[in-house]
Amino acid sequence: MDIYEAIKKRHSVRSYLNKPIPADIISELESEISLCNDEGGLHIQLVTDEPEAFSGFMAHYGKFSGVKNYIALIGEKSSELDVKLGYYGERLAIKAQQLGLNTCWVAMSFSKRKSKCITESGEKLICVLSLGYGETQGTAHKSKPIEQLCNVKGDMPDWFRKGMECAALAPTAMNQQKFLFTLNGDRVSVKPTGGFYSKVDLGIVMYHFEIGSGKKLMKQP
Ligand SMILES: Cc1cc2nc3c(=O)[nH]c(=O)nc-3n(C[C@H](O)[C@H](O)[C@H](O)COP(=O)(O)O)c2cc1C
């Protein structure tokens, strides 16, 4: 599945089949996680065959079932951590989709205490991505029209529109889509417009915009 198809087909999936992830798929994911950790200076970890983090009230209340695998999004505390984990976490969600898996971003509906990942001193676990073979493929979220999500002086160039179309398909906390892209000349900027986890959302939409537009937004190391 190519990356654009993966972006279109990715929807949050909260119920998973009792089907293990094969070793070759795990190893592909592990390699992508290593690349993200190296590039972003992060400590993202894959946890497999571990039902505890999603066994309590929060997971049940959040309508999660059968979650036994997750990607823990962890990094050293800094003012940029949320954006970076949003960006690299979404890169991993799209990679998982390409590998035939389903995911859901989760900030609230799991137990941080019970999760089996290593958070070193000075680090923070921001969110996890549930991972596995979904009972369904999920459904497309309602989206604001792209004109409400960006500010463009003059005509909207094609590359920018494609970036915005991909950004509108991105997952955001409670589907709030509280972000605003601005095009000034050929300079793109984006900012959060408030809401919960809006810095994580910002990193996620930056990744989608880059794929659609072909323009880099994230600073490279
Ligand atoms: C940062 C973030 C945190 C989220 N936390 C939760 C959560 O705790 N529980 C949950 O059920 N969904 C959670 N979601 C999933 C969103 O509700 C979902 O992405 C949004 O409704 C859009 O739907 P889609 O992912 O199918 O496109 C979260 C999404 C993001 C981006």
The ligand as an SDF file (V2000), in Angstrom:
LIG
                    3D

 31 33  0  0  0  0  0  0  0  0999 V2000
   -3.3270   13.1740   20.4950 C   0  0  0  0  0  0  0  0  0  0  0  0
   -4.5320   12.2720   20.3680 C   0  0  0  0  0  0  0  0  0  0  0  0
   -5.0590   11.6510   21.4850 C   0  0  0  0  0  0  0  0  0  0  0  0
   -6.1640   10.7810   21.3850 C   0  0  0  0  0  0  0  0  0  0  0  0
   -6.6390   10.1560   22.5260 N   0  0  0  0  0  0  0  0  0  0  0  0
   -7.6870    9.3040   22.4160 C   0  0  0  0  0  0  0  0  0  0  0  0
   -8.1670    8.6050   23.5780 C   0  0  0  0  0  0  0  0  0  0  0  0
   -7.6580    8.7660   24.6970 O   0  0  0  0  0  0  0  0  0  0  0  0
   -9.2220    7.7560   23.4290 N   0  0  0  0  0  0  0  0  0  0  0  0
   -9.7960    7.5360   22.2040 C   0  0  0  0  0  0  0  0  0  0  0  0
  -10.7470    6.7460   22.1280 O   0  0  0  0  0  0  0  0  0  0  0  0
   -9.3610    8.1740   21.0700 N   0  0  0  0  0  0  0  0  0  0  0  0
   -8.3140    9.0350   21.1600 C   0  0  0  0  0  0  0  0  0  0  0  0
   -7.8300    9.6680   20.0170 N   0  0  0  0  0  0  0  0  0  0  0  0
   -8.3990    9.3470   18.6950 C   0  0  0  0  0  0  0  0  0  0  0  0
   -9.2480   10.4730   18.1220 C   0  0  0  0  0  0  0  0  0  0  0  0
  -10.4970   10.5080   18.7730 O   0  0  0  0  0  0  0  0  0  0  0  0
   -9.4010   10.2740   16.5980 C   0  0  0  0  0  0  0  0  0  0  0  0
   -8.1290   10.3140   16.0050 O   0  0  0  0  0  0  0  0  0  0  0  0
  -10.2910   11.3450   15.9660 C   0  0  0  0  0  0  0  0  0  0  0  0
  -11.6310   11.2060   16.3970 O   0  0  0  0  0  0  0  0  0  0  0  0
  -10.2650   11.2830   14.4390 C   0  0  0  0  0  0  0  0  0  0  0  0
  -10.6690   10.0390   13.9490 O   0  0  0  0  0  0  0  0  0  0  0  0
   -9.7260    9.1530   13.0190 P   0  0  0  0  0  0  0  0  0  0  0  0
   -8.4650    8.8380   13.7960 O   0  0  0  0  0  0  0  0  0  0  0  0
  -10.5410    7.9150   12.7300 O   0  0  0  0  0  0  0  0  0  0  0  0
   -9.4130    9.9140   11.7800 O   0  0  0  0  0  0  0  0  0  0  0  0
   -6.7480   10.5400   20.1080 C   0  0  0  0  0  0  0  0  0  0  0  0
   -6.2010   11.1770   18.9710 C   0  0  0  0  0  0  0  0  0  0  0  0
   -5.1030   12.0140   19.0940 C   0  0  0  0  0  0  0  0  0  0  0  0
   -4.5190   12.6320   17.8730 C   0  0  0  0  0  0  0  0  0  0  0  0
  1  2  1  0
  2  3  1  0
  2 30  2  0
  3  4  2  0
  4  5  1  0
  4 28  1  0
  5  6  2  0
  6  7  1  0
  6 13  1  0
  7  8  2  0
  7  9  1  0
  9 10  1  0
 10 11  2  0
 10 12  1  0
 12 13  2  0
 13 14  1  0
 14 15  1  0
 14 28  1  0
 15 16  1  0
 16 17  1  0
 16 18  1  0
 18 19  1  0
 18 20  1  0
 20 21  1  0
 20 22  1  0
 22 23  1  0
 23 24  1  0
 24 25  2  0
 24 26  1  0
 24 27  1  0
 28 29  2  0
 29 30  1  0
 30 31  1  0
M  END
$$$$
